[in-house]
């Protein structure tokens, strides 16, 4: 308390000069900075949260421990475990439905720890596969491009820590667009908050899955999702307009499909703002 009071009187400039009468064992650095834990201080589920935001703070071994996986697990297993833990530890998961029995997460890692461990293992797995297949200069060049891509996507996720749980669940659709209906079911059953980007990614997955089976462009599934969201009262006016734009962007194939999208809008929702948006 004495040093804190003295620092306020002397001011920051005086502290930076570190006066000669200040004992060598007690410097401004010791007073103002907290001790940084060593790697040995990291343990499963209770990693120092001041460092968990950085993927470099976790080793590969510690990342496997955080996710509760044996070392050398496949990327598929890592992703499955990541999405499972995300549904338990994400802040949105705490907003459970009324009457729903909540899961005890006191012994689980935090969501920041989970996503950090996932990013470390995703990049580690990609790097390992590159080393295994990079037997030529061309393979090495392709591997370098792949590494840059993985790092870029990892940084993008790290910068978006505040993404909703619905957005996190939509990450599954990158590799499995055919699961759009299933992911939407989880979002709906959990009554998770919906944002324009969530619906946009769902409708994009609908279109990609339809391309694989040469369907109607995913329009029927996309409109079904919109109807269910509207029935549950999840669509505000602005969110409905954004959703219609996304449906048109991803699922409209010709004039008849646009007419189907237009016909799906209830008379009460055909406001001037909505009509202007879709036109």
Secondary structure by P-SEA (a helix, b strand, c coil): caaaaaaaaacaaaaaaccccccccccccccccccccccccccccccccccccccccccaaaaaaaacccccccaaaaaaaaaaaaacccccccccccccccccccccccaaaaaaaaaaaaaaaaaaaaaaacccaaaaaaaaaaaaaaaaaaaaaaaaccccaaaaaaccccccccaaaaaaaaaaaacccccaaaaaaaaaaaaaaaaaaccccaaaaaaaaaaaaaaaccccaaaaaaaaaaaaacccccaaaaaaaaaacccccccaaaaaaac
